[in-house]
Amino acid sequence: MMASQMPRKQGGNVLVIGSGIIGVSVANYLLKAGFGVDVVDPAIPGSKDQCSYGNAGGICPGSCIPNSMPGVLGNVPKWLMDPEGPLHVRLAYLPHALPWLLRFLAASRKSRVEEISAAMRSLHRFTFECYEPLIKEAGCEELLQKRGQLFVHESAEGAASGAYGLDLRRRHGVRVEILNQGEIQDLEPALAPIFKSAVYLPDQGQCPNPGRLVAKLAELATRNGARFHRARVASFEKVDGRVVGVRLEDGTVMRADQFVLAAGAWSTELSRQLGDRIPFESERGYHVMVKGADTGLKIQTISADRKFVLSPMEEGLRIAGNVEFSGLRKPPNMHRADALLKQARPMFKKIEDGEVSRWMGHRPGTPDSIPVIDRAGRADNVIYAFGHGHQGLIAGAVTGKVVAEMASGQPTSVDLTPFRRDRF
Ligand SMILES: Cc1cc2nc3c(=O)[nH]c(=O)nc-3n(C[C@H](O)[C@H](O)[C@H](O)COP(=O)(O)OP(=O)(O)OC[C@H]3O[C@@H](n4cnc5c(N)ncnc54)[C@H](O)[C@@H]3O)c2cc1C
């Protein structure tokens, strides 16, 4: 569609690239700010092709622990050696991933961890406030549950052993409770009595169907005037150095006044066209769903020892985890999903067998665990909103709000300095 065909709104038209949780959140907040909105994506919002479909559903205002923490290097060999462990790097892919991995390790410096943690908290603390108005208007309040989050350990000392992480959370005002074996059973009787200690974060939340949430937010945006186009953006169209449109794969040009790049793990191919080389990898993650499995689990529970998540979902039990470096094109290795189910079974008192489905998605990963929310270096009418890694569901609505503030030329409600594109 050409610009002349688009009805112009008072604030102008914004074209959003990507309709995952980031894209649909941005679209809704842009509409509220008075912009006309087009969203372009070959995938249907909320469908399996999006990372936003298959995540673990954590909506956690208190999420402020980066993936790369002091001492991480000591754990890497153990994780890599274990075929059912949480981390995999395909050997042939290692040369490609190495620069990213070195930056990841560099981010584990304590001084840097302090900065990243503060940045994470600054964005995530507003997650409920930013989702609630959208979810209410979309009529799907059941998709945000506030039941807390439980990190279980198989040893009695486990919960206290992550003292620095606990200290970080407490310093950022996150309520933390340490539970013993009996208290774990009282809180979550569905779990087998094999856990001797736990960290409970009572103020965290969860979404029991993240794909449906994306679909509902896309429906809401459509009702409020956004137009969704099933197409892939191939390139930016520039005139005198300014981006005036995007060219789709079929050659069609769509014009707009501003652009938001929210294409998740695929974003860097497009940001490179604007001269920005941002270190970026797909951190491939897996889930296995046991449809209809009634374990009795109510609270999202993380195996702190084995690094995966058990999430009670609308359709059954989801077990999610793994970080695999293998790029955007290689087919999934569903043995990783099967391994998650195998390891999860002993965690429950009962787990009824149901229809099992497996999924792999591409987390959009920066090496320092925080996204890029900034204007493009050489085109100030293009806003980047990508790289949310393991926390894109948490940060979706907040990102939507701050991007709409940027597009409107207003001061942003969160200081975006830590999320600059040129911080690497
Ligand atoms: C196993 C697992 C568990 C997770 N658990 C959690 C959790 O509990 N809590 C949490 O907050 N996060 C979690 N995450 C991370 C979270 O899912 C992601 O950070 C988030 O979904 C990223 O959203 P997005 O909109 O950036 O990307 P996506 O949802 O992947 O959407 C990007 C969209 O861009 C489109 N696109 C790509 N290229 C183009 C193009 N050229 N033109 C147009 N469109 C394009 C794609 O088709 C896609 O639809 C988890 C991830 C995984 C894998």
The ligand as an SDF file (V2000), in Angstrom:
LIG
                    3D

 53 58  0  0  0  0  0  0  0  0999 V2000
   11.6600  -21.3200   25.9850 C   0  0  0  0  0  0  0  0  0  0  0  0
   11.4460  -19.8350   26.1930 C   0  0  0  0  0  0  0  0  0  0  0  0
   10.9400  -19.3840   27.4060 C   0  0  0  0  0  0  0  0  0  0  0  0
   10.7570  -18.0190   27.6130 C   0  0  0  0  0  0  0  0  0  0  0  0
   10.1770  -17.5830   28.7810 N   0  0  0  0  0  0  0  0  0  0  0  0
    9.9400  -16.2620   28.9700 C   0  0  0  0  0  0  0  0  0  0  0  0
    9.2530  -15.8120   30.1270 C   0  0  0  0  0  0  0  0  0  0  0  0
    8.8220  -16.5990   30.9720 O   0  0  0  0  0  0  0  0  0  0  0  0
    9.0650  -14.4690   30.2780 N   0  0  0  0  0  0  0  0  0  0  0  0
    9.5240  -13.5690   29.3530 C   0  0  0  0  0  0  0  0  0  0  0  0
    9.3580  -12.3670   29.5660 O   0  0  0  0  0  0  0  0  0  0  0  0
   10.1350  -13.9750   28.2230 N   0  0  0  0  0  0  0  0  0  0  0  0
   10.3530  -15.2920   28.0070 C   0  0  0  0  0  0  0  0  0  0  0  0
   10.9550  -15.7140   26.8520 N   0  0  0  0  0  0  0  0  0  0  0  0
   11.4290  -14.7100   25.8920 C   0  0  0  0  0  0  0  0  0  0  0  0
   10.2960  -14.0770   25.0720 C   0  0  0  0  0  0  0  0  0  0  0  0
    9.4740  -15.0730   24.5330 O   0  0  0  0  0  0  0  0  0  0  0  0
   10.8830  -13.2150   23.9620 C   0  0  0  0  0  0  0  0  0  0  0  0
   11.7830  -12.2630   24.5140 O   0  0  0  0  0  0  0  0  0  0  0  0
    9.7960  -12.4480   23.2060 C   0  0  0  0  0  0  0  0  0  0  0  0
    8.8290  -13.3290   22.7390 O   0  0  0  0  0  0  0  0  0  0  0  0
   10.3760  -11.6420   22.0640 C   0  0  0  0  0  0  0  0  0  0  0  0
    9.2950  -10.9780   21.4410 O   0  0  0  0  0  0  0  0  0  0  0  0
    9.4760  -10.2470   20.0550 P   0  0  0  0  0  0  0  0  0  0  0  0
    8.1810   -9.6010   19.7340 O   0  0  0  0  0  0  0  0  0  0  0  0
   10.7030   -9.4020   20.1100 O   0  0  0  0  0  0  0  0  0  0  0  0
    9.8270  -11.4290   19.0310 O   0  0  0  0  0  0  0  0  0  0  0  0
    8.8820  -12.4800   18.2780 P   0  0  0  0  0  0  0  0  0  0  0  0
    7.7620  -12.9110   19.1330 O   0  0  0  0  0  0  0  0  0  0  0  0
    9.7700  -13.5500   17.7330 O   0  0  0  0  0  0  0  0  0  0  0  0
    8.2720  -11.6340   17.1070 O   0  0  0  0  0  0  0  0  0  0  0  0
    9.0950  -11.1420   16.0710 C   0  0  0  0  0  0  0  0  0  0  0  0
    8.2570  -11.0870   14.8090 C   0  0  0  0  0  0  0  0  0  0  0  0
    8.9990  -10.3890   13.7930 O   0  0  0  0  0  0  0  0  0  0  0  0
    8.6300  -10.9760   12.5590 C   0  0  0  0  0  0  0  0  0  0  0  0
    9.6220  -10.6600   11.5320 N   0  0  0  0  0  0  0  0  0  0  0  0
   10.8770  -11.1590   11.4170 C   0  0  0  0  0  0  0  0  0  0  0  0
   11.4840  -10.6360   10.3350 N   0  0  0  0  0  0  0  0  0  0  0  0
   10.5900   -9.7970    9.7540 C   0  0  0  0  0  0  0  0  0  0  0  0
   10.6310   -8.9790    8.6040 C   0  0  0  0  0  0  0  0  0  0  0  0
   11.7240   -8.8940    7.8360 N   0  0  0  0  0  0  0  0  0  0  0  0
    9.5190   -8.2890    8.2790 N   0  0  0  0  0  0  0  0  0  0  0  0
    8.4030   -8.3500    9.0600 C   0  0  0  0  0  0  0  0  0  0  0  0
    8.3170   -9.0950   10.1690 N   0  0  0  0  0  0  0  0  0  0  0  0
    9.3970   -9.8110   10.5100 C   0  0  0  0  0  0  0  0  0  0  0  0
    8.5720  -12.4660   12.8600 C   0  0  0  0  0  0  0  0  0  0  0  0
    7.7960  -13.1500   11.8820 O   0  0  0  0  0  0  0  0  0  0  0  0
    7.9170  -12.4620   14.2400 C   0  0  0  0  0  0  0  0  0  0  0  0
    6.5280  -12.6050   14.1420 O   0  0  0  0  0  0  0  0  0  0  0  0
   11.1330  -17.0700   26.6070 C   0  0  0  0  0  0  0  0  0  0  0  0
   11.6160  -17.5360   25.3830 C   0  0  0  0  0  0  0  0  0  0  0  0
   11.7650  -18.9050   25.1660 C   0  0  0  0  0  0  0  0  0  0  0  0
   12.2650  -19.3900   23.8400 C   0  0  0  0  0  0  0  0  0  0  0  0
  1  2  1  0
  2  3  1  0
  2 52  2  0
  3  4  2  0
  4  5  1  0
  4 50  1  0
  5  6  2  0
  6  7  1  0
  6 13  1  0
  7  8  2  0
  7  9  1  0
  9 10  1  0
 10 11  2  0
 10 12  1  0
 12 13  2  0
 13 14  1  0
 14 15  1  0
 14 50  1  0
 15 16  1  0
 16 17  1  0
 16 18  1  0
 18 19  1  0
 18 20  1  0
 20 21  1  0
 20 22  1  0
 22 23  1  0
 23 24  1  0
 24 25  2  0
 24 26  1  0
 24 27  1  0
 27 28  1  0
 28 29  2  0
 28 30  1  0
 28 31  1  0
 31 32  1  0
 32 33  1  0
 33 34  1  0
 33 48  1  0
 34 35  1  0
 35 36  1  0
 35 46  1  0
 36 37  1  0
 36 45  1  0
 37 38  2  0
 38 39  1  0
 39 40  1  0
 39 45  2  0
 40 41  1  0
 40 42  2  0
 42 43  1  0
 43 44  2  0
 44 45  1  0
 46 47  1  0
 46 48  1  0
 48 49  1  0
 50 51  2  0
 51 52  1  0
 52 53  1  0
M  END
$$$$
